[in-house]
């Protein structure tokens, strides 16, 4: 005996996958090895399989939703959570649709329409709930801040609230898009932090927008540990500021979008204090990035274990105006009226680039976080992790620090 099955029929509860037939049917189907249920449709009607099946209360968030059509193509697939659509992608032959990862502990609804070559359609619906997460992976900090304007060297630094077990799965969820294409890569500096920077010497192109998106919802990063929500951060790249300085010629030059806008004499680190084979009074040579501004900055000798009052061993404490930080080891481009006699002539500082007060004030206002500062002439090399000095690491090695061992294009 045959009967017409109405549109919107749902599968039986508890199935891992379900085949729904909304054409003329005459008998029940059998479960396949994956737990899907099939049926017999009238000749020419497409068959649609939805995984997970209707009523599933333990669907895996990381698996997402898969919809397949046999004997036809998918005309429409809609996956929703709380009435809002969830993204997915259709294969080129239009026979399979796959969603992104799903939020843990949430209910979803699926509706799919398939059509055969002869124009017969099948419409299916299903509803299921994903597993709850025992532990939630969240982003505790992102740099740079949203809405700001930054220099062409600015890195994206992402810090998580707990150690990431499956770095590859998490890295796949991280997307960087820019108005103007760039080549970059992620590098895991620890189990809780990953950093994105562009290829050595290429930097971001100036005057554009960059969007970072972490599609973490449903990403499994460890045992019963899932990302709970997506995060988006947008910021702008400003004009290209490239600053070059030489500790040998005692000169600093500032270029904006390839053209020189200012230059002045500086006094760099004098050297003479060697600790564990490192002369800590020398300015470091390498590619620095501007990291912050302080007006004033309080500089003391405590960083080297010497009390400010211990003058015999080089103790000092000074209040320095218009200071722009370029490393974590205490290097700044800053104002220093007391050494104007040496600026442009000789190196007398503890490692900073002493500058004339007027030039330092101008640079303080001019600089953006992430501007590139290239210093040459010193035998002390800048370490790749001394502040934001990530461009000091060779590109090939940086890419190896990706869990996916790959670079990405941001266009």
N, C-alpha and C positions, 0 to 999 in steps of 0.2 A: 504494500500500500504506500502511495506517495502522498506527501503533503508539502505545502509551501512554508518555509521557515522565515519568520519575520526578521526585518533588519534590527540590529542591536542585540542579538542573542549573545550571551556570555558563556565562557567556558566553565567547567566544573572547578570547584575550589581545590587548592592544594597541588595543582599541576605545575611542574617545572616549566613546561612549554605547552602551547595549545594551538591546535589547528581548528579554525572555525569555518563552517561552510554555510553561507547564507543563500545558496541556490536551492533547488529541489533536492531533498535528501530522502533516503529510504532505510538507512541502517546506521547504527552506532559504529564508531571507529575503534581502533586498537591503539594502545600506547606503544610508542617506539622506545628504543633504548634510552633516549634522553628524557623520557617522561612526557613527550608531546602526545596529544590525542588527535587522531585523524578520523576522517569520515569519508563517505562516498558522495560526491556531488554529481549533479546532472552533467552530461557530456559537455565539455567546453568551459565549465565554470572554474575559475582559479581557486587554488587552495592557499590559505594564509596561515602561517605559524607565528605565534607571538611567544617570546621567551623573555622574562619569566611568565608563567601562566597566571590565569585569573585566580585570585584568592591566595596567592603565595604570600606568606607573612614573613619569610626569611630570605628574601631576594638579596643577592650580594651587590652592594653599591658599586663596587669596582667593575662588575660585569656589564652594567648598563642594561639596555633593552635592545633586543634584536627582533626584527620583523622580516619574514621571508615569504615570498610569493612563488608558487609553482603553477605552471600553466597560465601565466599571465604576468603583468607588471604592476608595481605599486603606483597608484595614482596619487595617494595622499596618506601620510602618516602623521598623527598628532600625539605627542606625549606631553602630559601636563602634570604639574604639582601645584596644588592650591589654585587651580584655574589658570596658572601661568605656563606658557610653553617652555619645553626643555629642548635644547638643540640636539640635532643628530644629522647624519649624512646618508645620502642615498647612493648606492653603487651606480656605475655607469650604465649597466644593463637594467637598472630599475627593479631588480628582483630582491634586493636586500637593503634594509635600512638599519643603521646602528646608532644608538644614542651615545652621548658622553656619559661619564660616571654620574652616579646618582647620590643625592644627599641621604645620609644614614637616618634610620628611624622615621621615614617619610612615606606617605601614600602617594601612588602615581596612578594615572589613568592613561590608557592607550586606545586610540581608534585608528584603524587602517582600512583603506579601500584599495582593492586590486581589480584589474580589468583584463579579460582575456582578449585574444586577437579577434574574436568574433563579437566583442562588445559586451559580454556578460560580466557582471560585477559581483564581488564578494566584499561585504563590510563586516568588520569584527571589532569588538571592544573587550577590554580586560582591565582589571584593577588589581594592584598588589602593594605590599608594604616592604620596605627595605630593612635589613638588620640594623639594630642600634649599635652605636660605637661604644666600646668600653672606655676608650681613650680618644680624645679629640686632638687632631693636629691643627694648630693655628699659627698664623704669622704674628709674632709679637712686635716686630719692628721692620719698617721699610725705609730706606734712604735712597733717593732724596725725597723731600716732603712734597706733598701734592700741591700743584698750582704754582710752584716756584719756577724761576728762570736760572739755568745753570750753564756752566762752561762745557766745551766740547769734549772734555775728558771725563765727565761725571760717570761714575760707576753706579750700578743698581745693586744695593746690598740688602739681602733678605734674611731675616733672623726668625727662626721657628721657636715655639714654646717648649719643644721636647726634641730629643734626638730623632733623626729621620733614619729609619731602617732601610727602606726601599728608596734610595736616592733616585734611581732611574725613573720610577713611577712618578715621583714628585716633580722631577725636572721636566718630564713630558707635559706636566700641567702648567708650566711657567711659559708665558708668551711675552715677547717684547715686539711692539710695533712702532714704527717711526714713519713720519711723513716722507722723509728722504731715506732710502735704503742704506743700511750699514751691515757689516759683517761683525759678529761678536760671538762670545761663548760664555757659558757658565763655568764657574770653578768652585768646588766645595772646599772651603777652608776648614770646616769642621762638620760634625754631625748635625749641628744646629744652624749653620750659616752657609749661604751660597751667594756668590758675587758674579755679576754680569759686567763685562767691559767689551769695548770694540777692539778690533784688530790693531796691533801695534802700528803707530804712525798714521792711522787712518782717522781715528776719532769719529765723533758724531759730526754730521754736517750742520752748520749753524742755522739758527732761526727756523725751528721746526718744533713739532710736538712729538713727544714719546709717550706711549701708553704701555704700562706693565700690567698684565693680568695673570693672577694665579687661580687657575680653575681647579681648586683643591677639593671642592665638595665631592665626596665619594671616593677620593683617591686613597687607596690602602697603603699606608706607610710602614705598617708593622702589624703584629698580631692584634686583631680586634681594634686597630687604631686607624681612624679615617679622618680625612680632612672634612671639616664641618661646613665651611662656606667659602665662596669665591671672594677674591679681593682684587680691586683695581686701583691703580695709582697713575695719574697723569701729571706730566710736567713738561716744561719747555726748555729747549736749548736756545741760548741767546747768541750773541755775536761770538765769533771765534777770537779768543784771546790767547796768544802764544807769547810767553815771556821767556827770553833766553838770557842767561847770565854766565859770566866767566870769572872764575876766581883768579885767573892769571892776568887778564886784561883789566879786571876790576870794573867791568861795565855791565849794565843791565839794559835790555831793549824790550819794549812792549810793542807788539803788533796786533792790530785789530783787523780781522778779515783780510789778512795778508799784507797790510800796509802799516809801516812804522808810525806810531802816534806819539811815542815818548821814549826817552832814554836818559840814564844818569849814571854817575859813578857810584860804586858800592864798595863796602869793605866786608870781606867774608871771613870765615873762620881762620884764626891764626895758627891753630895746631899747638902741639906741645903737651897734651895730656893723654897719655896712652894707658888704656885699661883693657886687659885681656887681648892685647895686640891691636886694639882699635884706638886711633887718635880721636877722641871724642870732641876735641876743639876744632876739628876740620869740618867744613861744610860738605855735605854729601853730593857727589856727582850723579846725575841721573834724571829721569823724568818724574818730577813731582806734580802733585795737583794741589790747588788751593783748597784747604779743608775748613777754614773758619776765620772769623774776624774778631779781634778784641781791641777795644779802645776805652781804657788802657788794658794792656796785658801785664800781669805781675810776674816777673821773671826772677827766679832765685837759683842758687847753686844747689838746692836740695835734691834736684834730679840726679846729681852726681855724688850724692852722699856727703856733701859738705855744707855745714851750717852757714847761713848768710853772715854771721858775725865772725867767722873764722877767716879773716882776711889773708892770713899768712898762707893758707892753702887754696886761695882763690875764691873764698866765699863772697857772695854778692846777693843783693836784692834790689831790683830796680822796677820802677813803674814806667812802662813803655807805651807811648801813644801810637795809634794807627798801625797795629800789628796784624799781618795776614799769615796764618799758619800754613806751612807746606809739608810738615812731617810730624810724626809722633815723638821724635827725638829732640824736640824743642827748637826746630828751625822755623824762622819767620822771615818775611820781608817786612822790615819795620823802620820807624823813624829813630834816628839816633843823632841828636845835635852834638853830643860830646865827641863824636868821631868824624865830623865833617872834614877835618884836616886830613884824615886817612882815606876817605872815600874817593875812589878813582885812582888811588896810589898804592895802598898796601892793605893787607888783611890783619885786622886787630880784634875781631869779634870772637865769641865763643862758638860760632857756627852759623849764626844768623847772617842775613844780608842787610847790614846797616845801610840806611838810605838817608838822603837829605830830608828834613822835616816836610818841606813843601811837596816833594816828590812822593813821600810815603803817604801823606794825606790824600793826594790825588789818586794813588794806586788803591788805597783803602776804599774809596768811593767807586772806583772803576772795576775792581775785581769781582768776579762771580765765583761761587763754589764750583770746583771742577775745572777751573782754568788750568792750562798746561804751563808748567814752569820747568824749563830744561836748563840744568846747571852743568857746566863742564869745568875742567881744569884741576879738580881735586883728586887726589889718589884714594880718597875714601869713597867707596861706592855705596849708593843707596840700596838698601835691602828692599825686596819686592813687597814686604809686608810692613814697612815702616810708614804707617799712615795709609794713604790712598795710592801708594806707589806701585800699583798693580801692573803698570806697563813695563816695569823692570823685569818681569818674568817673560822669557821667550814665548812667542805665540804658540809654538808647537807644544810646549810644556803646559801652557795655560789650557789649551784644548783638552789635553790628557786629564785635566782635573775635572772635566765634565763627566758625570755618571754615564752619559751616552757617548762619550768620546767623539764629540762633533761640534762644529760651529753652526751658527744659524744666521739667516738673513732676516733683517727686521722690516723690510719694505712692505 
